[in-house]
Structures are given as C-alpha cells and as structure tokens.
C-alpha cells in the first residue's frame, strides 16, 4: 500500500520509511508507527511519521499491522 495518503497511515502499522539523510539513495528502514506527523490529507513524497524507536521519515510503503507481541 502507498504511504502518500494520511488516511492509510495510523499508529501501530508496520511501514517502510525513508529518513532525511537517505533521501538521495532511497534506502528504507522498517518499523512500527508511533505517531503521524503530517497534518495534511496527503503528501507527494509520503506521510511523515515517527516510529516507536524514535526514527522519523516519510512512508514509502505500508507493510501491514504489527503482529501482537507474544503473551
């Protein structure tokens, strides 16, 4: 799924993001969304998010729901 629409991105989703320093190479990192930082309904380069580990970047793809931690 594409990460350009804010409605498609919510906390708890596993996503692939591009961090600011990696924009030229397009290198992505995966993580779970902690907060959506983009206020507009869409962004042409991807919605900006903060992951649970603190990294910030623009969503390139939504990978799905984060599996629940084992009980």
C-alpha positions in Angstrom: 0.0 0.0 0.0 1.1 3.5 -0.8 2.1 5.9 2.0 1.1 9.2 0.4 -2.4 9.3 1.9 -2.7 10.2 5.6 -5.8 8.1 6.0 -3.8 4.9 5.1 -1.3 5.5 7.9 -2.0 5.1 11.6 -0.2 4.2 14.8 0.5 0.5 15.1 1.1 -0.1 11.4 4.4 -1.6 10.2 5.8 0.6 7.5 8.9 1.2 5.4 10.2 4.8 5.7 13.0 6.9 4.1 14.9 9.0 6.6 16.0 12.5 5.6 19.7 11.5 5.3 18.7 8.6 3.0 16.5 10.6 0.5 19.2 10.6 -2.2 19.8 6.8 -2.0 16.2 5.8 -1.2 17.3 3.4 1.4 14.4 2.4 3.6 14.1 1.2 7.2 11.1 -0.8 8.6 9.4 -0.1 11.9 6.1 0.5 13.7 4.4 3.9 13.6 4.2 5.6 16.9 2.8 9.0 15.6 1.7 10.5 12.3 3.4 13.9 12.0 1.9 15.1 8.7 -1.2 17.2 9.2 -2.4 17.4 5.6 -4.5 14.7 4.0 -1.7 13.7 1.6 1.9 14.4 0.7 3.5 13.7 -2.6 6.7 12.3 -1.0 4.9 10.3 1.7 3.4 11.0 5.1 5.9 11.9 7.7 5.8 9.6 10.8 7.8 8.8 14.0 8.5 5.2 14.6 8.4 3.6 18.1 12.2 3.6 18.2 12.3 7.3 17.6 13.3 7.4 13.9 11.5 9.9 11.7 10.9 9.7 8.0 8.4 9.6 5.1 6.4 6.4 4.5 7.2 4.7 1.2 5.0 1.7 1.8 2.6 0.2 4.4 3.6 -3.3 5.2 0.6 -4.2 7.4 -0.4 -4.4 11.0 2.3 -5.0 13.6 1.8 -8.6 14.9 0.7 -8.6 18.5 3.6 -9.4 21.0 3.6 -12.9 22.3 1.6 -13.3 25.5 
